[in-house]
């Protein structure tokens, strides 16, 4: 199976562009002390694009993406951060 994904370019002027697929859903919670990320197809594709964009050489180490219920996660989800090493 081949998947073609268009990854937005990063620029220090325009910054990081979150690119969400229509109807995405992402929920996060703790279950028996383990962090669980549950997402539909569109949510997984959205996260994949953002992770690939974060991996670009132009994005500096320490740059991070913050996810919470106010901008990307379903209600009562746990916040989480992905940071580039």
Secondary structure as GFF3:
##gff-version 3
##sequence-region A 1 85
A	DSSP	beta_strand	26	31	.	.	.	ID=ss1
A	DSSP	beta_strand	34	39	.	.	.	ID=ss2
A	DSSP	alpha_helix	41	54	.	.	.	ID=ss3
A	DSSP	beta_strand	64	67	.	.	.	ID=ss4
A	DSSP	beta_strand	80	83	.	.	.	ID=ss5
###
